Structures are given as C-alpha cells and as structure tokens.
C-alpha cells in the first residue's frame, strides 16, 4: 500500500481559521509570533507550548462538536 505524504491542508479554507487560532493562542500564552514568518529564532519551549496549546484547543473543540454542543472559537476563558 502506497503512503501519501502531504503536509498541506485538507480543507484549503481552514488556513485562515488556523492562523487566527495560532495568534489567539500566542496572545493568551504571551508569546510573540515572528512578523517575517521565520520561526527559526523562536525558543523551542515557546514553539512547543504554542503547538501543544493549539492542539489542546482543537481537541476540546472536536469533543464539544461530537458532544453536540457549540464549539466556540475565540473564547479565551473557556479554554484556560
């Protein structure tokens, strides 16, 4: 069975929503996102914290969606 390796988004329109989530999470954690888009100078701990926090929020939204409740994006207090 051939493996398909793709790092692209499955749903192209989700890019803007993921970017918004990234900036909200960074603001909540007090992490500054590089303006030039180069993350090579970012401290590994901050990058890992940001990625982990985003994953946590996405899982919470998916669980809320599966439970039948409205998964709200952008509500900082709910995901603390």
Residue, then its C-alpha position, 0 to 999 in steps of 0.5 A: x500500500x502506497x503512503x501519501x505524504x502531504x503536509x498541506x491542508x485538507x480543507x484549503x479554507x481552514x488556513x485562515x481559521x488556523x492562523x487566527x487560532x495560532x495568534x489567539x493562542x500566542x496572545x493568551x500564552x504571551x508569546x510573540x509570533x515572528x512578523x517575517x514568518x521565520x520561526x527559526x529564532x523562536x525558543x523551542x519551549x515557546x514553539x512547543x507550548x504554542x503547538x501543544x496549546x493549539x492542539x489542546x484547543x482543537x481537541x476540546x473543540x472536536x469533543x464539544x462538536x461530537x458532544x453536540x454542543x457549540x464549539x466556540x472559537x475565540x473564547x479565551x476563558x473557556x479554554x484556560 
